[in-house]
Amino acid sequence: YYDDGLSEEEIDFMCGTYYVHQAQGTNVVVSWWPRPHAWNASGLNIGFWSARCEDWFQTHLDNI
């Protein structure tokens, strides 16, 4: 069996996603790396890995 997409659990794992429980009783989804919807809206998703993408990645990695 083959599928073309990742499950939500796989995306969560790859992005370092975790859920933070807030005092108001709500959970906030945060991740170490951008989830697909954030990456798609970032302006960096241009169809290939550019020098700008690499600069963003290296800066983000240094800040972790």
BALUMMAR-14544 format. One record per residue: residue number from 0; x, y, z negated of N, C-alpha, C in turn. Coordinates in nm, 2 decimals, always signed. Layout:
BALUMMAR-14544
<r NUM,<X,Y,Z>,<X,Y,Z>,<X,Y,Z>>
...
This chain:
BALUMMAR-14544
<r 0,<+0.08,-0.12,+0.00>,<+0.00,+0.00,+0.00>,<+0.09,+0.12,+0.00>>
<r 1,<+0.06,+0.22,+0.08>,<+0.13,+0.34,+0.09>,<+0.04,+0.46,+0.09>>
<r 2,<+0.08,+0.56,+0.01>,<+0.00,+0.69,+0.01>,<+0.10,+0.80,+0.03>>
<r 3,<+0.04,+0.91,+0.08>,<+0.12,+1.03,+0.11>,<+0.14,+1.13,+0.00>>
<r 4,<+0.08,+1.10,-0.11>,<+0.08,+1.20,-0.22>,<+0.13,+1.14,-0.35>>
<r 5,<+0.16,+1.23,-0.44>,<+0.20,+1.19,-0.57>,<+0.08,+1.20,-0.66>>
<r 6,<+0.07,+1.11,-0.76>,<-0.03,+1.12,-0.86>,<+0.00,+1.24,-0.95>>
<r 7,<-0.10,+1.28,-1.03>,<-0.08,+1.39,-1.12>,<+0.02,+1.36,-1.23>>
<r 8,<+0.03,+1.23,-1.27>,<+0.13,+1.18,-1.36>,<+0.27,+1.19,-1.31>>
<r 9,<+0.28,+1.16,-1.18>,<+0.41,+1.17,-1.11>,<+0.46,+1.32,-1.10>>
<r 10,<+0.36,+1.40,-1.07>,<+0.39,+1.55,-1.06>,<+0.43,+1.60,-1.19>>
<r 11,<+0.35,+1.56,-1.30>,<+0.39,+1.61,-1.43>,<+0.53,+1.56,-1.47>>
<r 12,<+0.56,+1.44,-1.44>,<+0.69,+1.39,-1.48>,<+0.80,+1.46,-1.41>>
<r 13,<+0.79,+1.48,-1.27>,<+0.89,+1.54,-1.19>,<+0.91,+1.69,-1.23>>
<r 14,<+0.80,+1.76,-1.27>,<+0.81,+1.90,-1.30>,<+0.84,+1.93,-1.45>>
<r 15,<+0.85,+1.82,-1.53>,<+0.87,+1.85,-1.67>,<+0.75,+1.91,-1.74>>
<r 16,<+0.64,+1.87,-1.70>,<+0.51,+1.93,-1.76>,<+0.48,+1.89,-1.90>>
<r 17,<+0.44,+1.98,-1.98>,<+0.39,+1.94,-2.11>,<+0.27,+2.04,-2.14>>
<r 18,<+0.20,+2.00,-2.24>,<+0.08,+2.07,-2.28>,<+0.10,+2.12,-2.42>>
<r 19,<+0.07,+2.25,-2.44>,<+0.09,+2.32,-2.56>,<-0.05,+2.35,-2.62>>
<r 20,<-0.07,+2.30,-2.74>,<-0.20,+2.33,-2.81>,<-0.19,+2.46,-2.87>>
<r 21,<-0.29,+2.55,-2.84>,<-0.29,+2.68,-2.90>,<-0.39,+2.69,-3.02>>
<r 22,<-0.38,+2.79,-3.10>,<-0.46,+2.81,-3.22>,<-0.61,+2.82,-3.18>>
<r 23,<-0.64,+2.87,-3.07>,<-0.78,+2.89,-3.03>,<-0.84,+2.76,-2.99>>
<r 24,<-0.77,+2.65,-2.99>,<-0.82,+2.52,-2.96>,<-0.80,+2.48,-2.81>>
<r 25,<-0.73,+2.56,-2.74>,<-0.71,+2.54,-2.60>,<-0.57,+2.48,-2.57>>
<r 26,<-0.56,+2.41,-2.46>,<-0.42,+2.36,-2.42>,<-0.37,+2.44,-2.30>>
<r 27,<-0.25,+2.48,-2.31>,<-0.18,+2.55,-2.20>,<-0.09,+2.45,-2.13>>
<r 28,<-0.09,+2.45,-2.00>,<+0.00,+2.36,-1.92>,<+0.12,+2.44,-1.88>>
<r 29,<+0.24,+2.40,-1.93>,<+0.37,+2.46,-1.89>,<+0.46,+2.35,-1.84>>
<r 30,<+0.56,+2.40,-1.76>,<+0.65,+2.30,-1.70>,<+0.79,+2.37,-1.68>>
<r 31,<+0.89,+2.29,-1.68>,<+1.03,+2.33,-1.66>,<+1.05,+2.38,-1.52>>
<r 32,<+0.98,+2.31,-1.43>,<+0.99,+2.34,-1.28>,<+0.85,+2.37,-1.23>>
<r 33,<+0.85,+2.45,-1.12>,<+0.71,+2.49,-1.07>,<+0.64,+2.37,-1.02>>
<r 34,<+0.51,+2.37,-1.05>,<+0.42,+2.27,-1.00>,<+0.39,+2.30,-0.86>>
<r 35,<+0.34,+2.21,-0.78>,<+0.32,+2.23,-0.63>,<+0.24,+2.36,-0.60>>
<r 36,<+0.13,+2.38,-0.67>,<+0.05,+2.50,-0.64>,<+0.13,+2.63,-0.66>>
<r 37,<+0.22,+2.63,-0.77>,<+0.30,+2.75,-0.79>,<+0.41,+2.76,-0.69>>
<r 38,<+0.47,+2.65,-0.65>,<+0.57,+2.66,-0.55>,<+0.52,+2.70,-0.41>>
<r 39,<+0.40,+2.65,-0.38>,<+0.34,+2.69,-0.25>,<+0.31,+2.84,-0.25>>
<r 40,<+0.27,+2.90,-0.36>,<+0.24,+3.04,-0.37>,<+0.36,+3.13,-0.39>>
<r 41,<+0.48,+3.07,-0.41>,<+0.59,+3.15,-0.45>,<+0.66,+3.23,-0.34>>
<r 42,<+0.64,+3.20,-0.22>,<+0.71,+3.26,-0.11>,<+0.84,+3.19,-0.07>>
<r 43,<+0.88,+3.09,-0.15>,<+1.00,+3.01,-0.13>,<+0.97,+2.89,-0.04>>
<r 44,<+0.84,+2.85,-0.03>,<+0.81,+2.73,+0.04>,<+0.79,+2.77,+0.19>>
<r 45,<+0.90,+2.76,+0.26>,<+0.90,+2.80,+0.40>,<+0.93,+2.69,+0.50>>
<r 46,<+0.92,+2.57,+0.44>,<+0.94,+2.45,+0.53>,<+1.08,+2.39,+0.53>>
<r 47,<+1.17,+2.45,+0.46>,<+1.31,+2.40,+0.45>,<+1.37,+2.46,+0.33>>
<r 48,<+1.48,+2.40,+0.28>,<+1.55,+2.45,+0.16>,<+1.65,+2.56,+0.21>>
<r 49,<+1.62,+2.68,+0.18>,<+1.70,+2.79,+0.23>,<+1.81,+2.83,+0.12>>
<r 50,<+1.89,+2.93,+0.16>,<+1.99,+2.98,+0.06>,<+1.92,+3.05,-0.05>>
<r 51,<+1.80,+3.12,-0.02>,<+1.72,+3.19,-0.12>,<+1.67,+3.08,-0.22>>
<r 52,<+1.62,+2.97,-0.17>,<+1.57,+2.86,-0.26>,<+1.68,+2.81,-0.35>>
<r 53,<+1.80,+2.79,-0.29>,<+1.91,+2.75,-0.37>,<+1.95,+2.85,-0.48>>
<r 54,<+1.95,+2.98,-0.45>,<+1.98,+3.08,-0.54>,<+1.88,+3.08,-0.66>>
<r 55,<+1.75,+3.07,-0.62>,<+1.65,+3.06,-0.73>,<+1.67,+2.94,-0.81>>
<r 56,<+1.70,+2.82,-0.75>,<+1.71,+2.70,-0.83>,<+1.83,+2.71,-0.93>>
<r 57,<+1.94,+2.76,-0.88>,<+2.06,+2.77,-0.96>,<+2.04,+2.86,-1.08>>
<r 58,<+1.98,+2.98,-1.05>,<+1.95,+3.07,-1.16>,<+1.85,+3.01,-1.26>>
<r 59,<+1.75,+2.94,-1.21>,<+1.65,+2.88,-1.30>,<+1.72,+2.77,-1.39>>
<r 60,<+1.80,+2.69,-1.33>,<+1.87,+2.59,-1.40>,<+1.97,+2.65,-1.50>>
<r 61,<+2.04,+2.75,-1.47>,<+2.13,+2.82,-1.57>,<+2.05,+2.87,-1.69>>
<r 62,<+1.92,+2.91,-1.67>,<+1.84,+2.97,-1.77>,<+1.78,+2.87,-1.86>>
<r 63,<+1.78,+2.74,-1.82>,<+1.72,+2.64,-1.91>,<+1.81,+2.60,-2.03>>
